[in-house]
Amino acid sequence: MLEQLRYTPTKASEQRIKQMRPRGKAPRWSKLQNQDEYLAARALVKETLG
């Protein structure tokens, strides 16, 4: 069924997909664990999921 699907994404959809792609190199795991954004995200997940 999916092989027969014909889909043309809109310009807005293409732009959103482009914005979700990674930019630059990923930090090393040891550096990531010390970044404020990572620590805040980790705390939020822990608070939400317990």
CYANA upper distance limits for C-alpha pairs under 8 A (distance plus 0.5 A):
  1 MET  CA      5 LEU  CA      7.33
  9 PRO  CA     13 SER  CA      6.42
  9 PRO  CA     14 GLU  CA      6.90
 10 THR  CA     14 GLU  CA      6.78
 11 LYS  CA     15 GLN  CA      6.67
 12 ALA  CA     16 ARG  CA      6.78
 13 SER  CA     17 ILE  CA      6.74
 14 GLU  CA     18 LYS  CA      6.63
 15 GLN  CA     19 GLN  CA      6.71
 16 ARG  CA     20 MET  CA      6.94
 17 ILE  CA     21 ARG  CA      7.21
 27 PRO  CA     31 LYS  CA      6.75
 27 PRO  CA     32 LEU  CA      6.35
 28 ARG  CA     32 LEU  CA      6.59
 29 TRP  CA     33 GLN  CA      6.76
 30 SER  CA     34 ASN  CA      7.62
 31 LYS  CA     35 GLN  CA      7.26
 32 LEU  CA     38 TYR  CA      7.09
 33 GLN  CA     38 TYR  CA      6.93
 33 GLN  CA     39 LEU  CA      7.39
 34 ASN  CA     38 TYR  CA      7.82
 34 ASN  CA     39 LEU  CA      7.53
 35 GLN  CA     39 LEU  CA      6.80
 36 ASP  CA     40 ALA  CA      6.57
 37 GLU  CA     41 ALA  CA      6.65
 38 TYR  CA     42 ARG  CA      6.55
 39 LEU  CA     43 ALA  CA      6.63
 40 ALA  CA     44 LEU  CA      6.67
 41 ALA  CA     45 VAL  CA      6.74
 42 ARG  CA     46 LYS  CA      6.71
 43 ALA  CA     47 GLU  CA      6.53
 44 LEU  CA     48 THR  CA      6.50
 45 VAL  CA     49 LEU  CA      6.36
 45 VAL  CA     50 GLY  CA      8.15
 46 LYS  CA     50 GLY  CA      5.51
